[in-house]
Amino acid sequence: MQKWWVDTDNALGSGKGDIDDAFAVAHMMSRLDPTSVMFTPTCGNASLAHALTNTTKLNQRLFQNRHCVSDSPDQLRDFAKLSHAPDGKRIKVLALGPLTNIAQAWERRTLSESDIEEISVIGLNSATTGRWPPFFPMEFNITQDLASFRRVWESPVPLRIFPLNTIKSLRFAPKDLHRMSPQMSKIFSPEVRRWMRRCTLLKGRRWFPVWDLCAAVYATHPHFFTFVKSFGKLHANGFVKFGDVDRPVLLLESFDEKAVWQAFWERFTT
């Protein structure tokens, strides 16, 4: 059984910050056996304390507290050790926010690089020549803690990249509010409406990308996604130019948007 460490800056419940993490977390909780996944909070769209509280509440209200949500390094270490099963599988990491916790786990020897089979990173851009992050292209997860991203980038651990220009087409629109089950709507709707108001004010539209959900559905339905082998070069300011030799990566080329949404709504629709 593949085991996943989901590191999230979940802002659903904080009153501010992008809420796309919550869709990804809910999907993973709905699809994975509680023994095969661990959720940890990181600081990004929400503070560390808020990310922990928000994810704990989501676990309690939608999933009867079945999953492990913790900021304890000891629990993470134990989870990784249990992942070294007879089949040789190691944990995979779904990094929904800045990569702080991964770098710190290595620095503090909570985990070693060899404990991790692969890290999925949401961010970067494979189609722009912009060289001024976080302004263009927007690279919040990268530039929020550039030192930690550099530490991960320079490690030998394989990276699977979900570039923003590819996954931005996965969008939540006002019509989708009516698809939610009553239980989900009670938890999500107030914060979804908050984020839609912000999008209307700043961007003139009510829909918003659900970036992190794309990577979460990959974890459970990898056949919906097509990746290509590539290389990337990390510049001092956090810009990564793909095609330049620095380190190899797996780069998302395309995905079945309809199938991704279907996989999500199967567990949460009315």
C-alpha positions as CSV (number, residue, x, y, z in Angstrom):
1,M,0.0,0.0,0.0
2,Q,1.4,3.4,-1.0
3,K,1.7,5.9,1.9
4,W,1.4,9.6,1.5
5,W,2.6,12.5,3.6
6,V,0.3,15.5,2.8
7,D,1.8,18.8,3.9
8,T,-0.8,21.6,3.8
9,D,-1.3,25.3,4.5
10,N,-5.1,24.8,4.5
11,A,-6.8,28.2,5.0
12,L,-10.4,26.9,5.0
13,G,-11.7,28.5,8.2
14,S,-9.0,31.2,8.6
15,G,-11.1,34.0,7.0
16,K,-8.3,34.8,4.6
17,G,-6.1,33.0,2.2
18,D,-6.6,30.7,-0.8
19,I,-8.8,27.7,0.0
20,D,-7.7,25.3,-2.7
21,D,-5.9,23.1,-0.1
22,A,-9.1,22.2,1.5
23,F,-10.4,20.5,-1.7
24,A,-7.2,18.5,-2.0
25,V,-7.2,17.5,1.7
26,A,-10.9,16.5,1.5
27,H,-10.2,14.4,-1.6
28,M,-7.3,12.6,0.0
29,M,-9.3,11.9,3.2
30,S,-12.2,10.6,1.2
31,R,-10.1,8.2,-1.0
32,L,-7.3,6.9,1.1
33,D,-7.2,4.4,4.0
34,P,-6.5,6.3,7.3
35,T,-3.4,4.1,7.8
36,S,-1.9,5.2,4.5
37,V,-1.8,9.0,4.9
38,M,-0.7,11.6,7.3
39,F,-1.5,15.3,7.2
40,T,0.8,18.0,8.6
41,P,0.4,21.8,8.8
42,T,2.7,24.3,7.2
43,C,2.8,28.1,7.1
44,G,1.7,29.7,3.9
45,N,-1.9,30.6,2.9
46,A,-2.6,30.2,6.7
47,S,-0.5,30.3,9.8
48,L,0.9,27.1,11.2
49,A,-1.7,27.1,14.0
50,H,-4.6,27.9,11.6
51,A,-3.5,25.2,9.1
52,L,-3.5,22.6,11.9
53,T,-6.8,23.8,13.3
54,N,-8.5,24.0,9.9
55,T,-7.3,20.5,8.8
56,T,-8.3,19.0,12.2
57,K,-11.8,20.4,11.9
58,L,-12.2,19.2,8.4
59,N,-11.2,15.7,9.5
60,Q,-13.6,15.9,12.4
61,R,-16.6,17.3,10.6
62,L,-16.4,15.3,7.3
63,F,-14.6,12.2,8.3
64,Q,-15.3,11.5,12.0
65,N,-11.7,12.2,12.9
66,R,-10.5,9.0,11.1
67,H,-7.3,10.5,9.8
68,C,-4.0,11.4,11.4
69,V,-3.5,15.2,11.5
70,S,-0.5,16.3,13.5
71,D,2.4,18.6,13.8
72,S,4.4,16.1,15.8
73,P,7.8,15.2,14.3
74,D,7.7,11.9,16.3
75,Q,4.5,10.9,14.6
76,L,5.9,11.7,11.2
77,R,9.0,9.7,12.0
78,D,6.9,6.7,13.1
79,F,4.7,7.0,10.0
80,A,7.7,6.9,7.8
81,K,9.2,3.9,9.5
82,L,5.9,2.0,9.2
83,S,6.0,2.8,5.5
84,H,9.1,0.6,4.9
85,A,7.0,-2.4,4.2
86,P,8.2,-5.7,2.7
87,D,7.3,-4.4,-0.7
88,G,10.0,-1.7,-0.3
89,K,7.6,1.2,-0.8
90,R,8.6,4.5,0.8
91,I,6.4,7.5,1.5
92,K,5.4,9.9,-1.2
93,V,5.0,13.6,-0.3
94,L,2.2,15.9,-1.6
95,A,3.5,19.4,-0.8
96,L,0.5,21.7,-1.0
97,G,2.3,24.7,0.4
98,P,5.9,25.9,0.9
99,L,8.4,23.1,1.4
100,T,9.5,24.2,4.9
101,N,8.5,21.0,6.7
102,I,10.3,18.8,4.2
103,A,13.6,20.7,4.5
104,Q,13.3,20.9,8.3
105,A,12.5,17.1,8.6
106,W,15.9,16.4,6.8
107,E,17.7,19.1,8.8
108,R,16.4,17.8,12.2
109,R,16.8,14.2,11.0
110,T,13.2,13.4,11.6
111,L,13.4,11.8,8.1
112,S,16.2,11.1,5.7
113,E,16.1,11.8,2.0
114,S,16.0,8.0,1.5
115,D,12.7,7.8,3.4
116,I,11.0,9.7,0.6
117,E,10.3,8.1,-2.8
118,E,9.0,11.2,-4.5
119,I,7.8,14.8,-3.8
120,S,4.9,16.3,-5.7
121,V,5.3,20.1,-6.0
122,I,2.5,22.5,-7.0
123,G,4.0,25.6,-8.5
124,L,6.5,26.9,-11.2
125,N,5.5,27.6,-14.7
126,S,6.6,25.7,-17.9
127,A,5.3,28.2,-20.4
128,T,6.6,31.7,-19.4
129,T,9.9,33.5,-19.8
130,G,9.0,35.6,-16.7
131,R,12.0,35.9,-14.4
132,W,10.7,38.0,-11.6
133,P,8.9,35.7,-9.1
134,P,6.8,36.1,-7.0
135,F,5.3,38.8,-9.3
136,F,5.7,37.1,-12.6
137,P,5.1,34.3,-12.7
138,M,3.4,34.0,-9.3
139,E,5.4,31.5,-7.3
140,F,4.0,31.7,-3.8
141,N,4.8,28.2,-2.6
142,I,8.4,28.6,-3.9
143,T,9.3,32.1,-2.8
144,Q,7.6,32.0,0.5
145,D,10.5,29.8,1.7
146,L,13.0,29.8,-1.1
147,A,15.8,28.3,1.1
148,S,13.7,25.2,1.8
149,F,12.7,24.9,-1.9
150,R,16.4,25.1,-2.8
151,R,17.2,22.4,-0.3
152,V,14.6,20.1,-1.8
153,W,15.6,21.0,-5.4
154,E,19.3,20.2,-4.7
155,S,18.4,16.8,-3.1
156,P,18.4,13.6,-5.1
157,V,14.7,12.9,-4.3
158,P,12.6,12.7,-7.5
159,L,10.3,15.7,-8.1
160,R,7.0,15.6,-9.8
161,I,6.0,19.2,-10.9
162,F,2.5,20.4,-11.4
163,P,3.1,23.8,-13.1
164,L,0.5,26.5,-12.6
165,N,0.1,27.2,-16.3
166,T,-1.1,23.6,-16.8
167,I,-3.3,23.1,-13.8
168,K,-5.0,26.6,-13.9
169,S,-7.8,25.2,-16.0
170,L,-9.2,23.2,-13.1
171,R,-11.6,25.8,-11.8
172,F,-14.4,26.1,-9.2
173,A,-17.3,28.2,-10.5
174,P,-20.5,29.5,-8.8
175,K,-22.5,26.7,-10.4
176,D,-20.4,24.2,-8.5
177,L,-21.8,25.4,-5.2
178,H,-25.0,23.6,-6.0
179,R,-23.2,20.3,-6.5
180,M,-22.0,20.1,-2.9
181,S,-23.7,17.7,-0.6
182,P,-25.4,19.4,2.4
183,Q,-22.7,18.3,4.8
184,M,-19.9,19.6,2.6
185,S,-21.8,22.8,1.7
186,K,-22.1,23.7,5.4
187,I,-18.4,23.6,5.8
188,F,-17.2,24.9,2.5
189,S,-19.8,27.4,1.2
190,P,-19.0,30.3,3.5
191,E,-15.3,30.2,2.7
192,V,-15.9,29.5,-1.0
193,R,-18.1,32.6,-1.2
194,R,-15.5,34.6,0.6
195,W,-12.9,33.6,-2.0
196,M,-15.2,34.3,-4.9
197,R,-15.8,37.8,-3.5
198,R,-12.1,38.4,-3.4
199,C,-11.7,37.1,-7.0
200,T,-14.5,39.4,-8.2
201,L,-13.0,42.4,-6.5
202,L,-9.4,41.8,-7.7
203,K,-9.8,39.9,-11.0
204,G,-13.4,40.7,-12.1
205,R,-14.5,37.0,-12.1
206,R,-16.0,34.7,-9.6
207,W,-14.4,31.4,-10.5
208,F,-11.0,30.4,-9.1
209,P,-8.4,27.8,-9.8
210,V,-8.3,24.8,-7.5
211,W,-4.6,24.2,-8.0
212,D,-3.9,21.7,-5.3
213,L,-6.8,19.4,-6.1
214,C,-5.1,18.4,-9.4
215,A,-2.1,16.9,-7.5
216,A,-4.4,15.2,-5.0
217,V,-6.4,13.5,-7.7
218,Y,-3.1,12.4,-9.3
219,A,-2.3,10.6,-6.0
220,T,-5.5,8.5,-6.3
221,H,-6.0,8.4,-10.1
222,P,-2.6,8.7,-11.8
223,H,-3.9,7.4,-15.1
224,F,-5.7,10.8,-15.7
225,F,-2.4,12.5,-16.0
226,T,0.5,12.7,-18.6
227,F,4.0,13.6,-17.5
228,V,7.1,14.1,-19.5
229,K,10.7,13.8,-18.4
230,S,12.4,17.2,-18.4
231,F,15.2,19.2,-16.7
232,G,15.0,22.4,-14.8
233,K,17.5,25.1,-13.7
234,L,16.9,27.0,-10.5
235,H,17.9,30.6,-10.5
236,A,18.8,32.7,-7.4
237,N,15.4,34.4,-7.3
238,G,13.4,31.2,-7.4
239,F,12.7,31.2,-11.1
240,V,13.0,27.8,-12.7
241,K,13.7,27.5,-16.4
242,F,12.7,24.2,-17.8
243,G,14.9,22.6,-20.5
244,D,18.1,23.8,-19.0
245,V,20.2,21.0,-17.3
246,D,20.4,21.3,-13.6
247,R,18.3,18.4,-12.3
248,P,15.8,16.0,-13.8
249,V,12.1,16.4,-13.1
250,L,8.8,14.9,-14.1
251,L,6.7,17.7,-15.6
252,L,2.9,17.6,-16.0
253,E,2.1,18.0,-19.6
254,S,-1.7,17.4,-19.6
255,F,-4.6,15.9,-17.7
256,D,-8.2,14.9,-18.1
257,E,-10.0,17.8,-16.4
258,K,-13.5,16.2,-16.7
259,A,-12.3,13.0,-15.1
260,V,-10.5,14.8,-12.3
261,W,-13.7,16.6,-11.3
262,Q,-15.7,13.4,-11.6
263,A,-13.3,11.7,-9.2
264,F,-13.8,14.5,-6.7
265,W,-17.5,14.9,-7.0
266,E,-18.2,11.2,-6.7
267,R,-17.6,11.6,-2.9
268,F,-19.0,15.0,-2.3
269,T,-21.9,15.8,-4.7
270,T,-25.6,16.0,-3.7
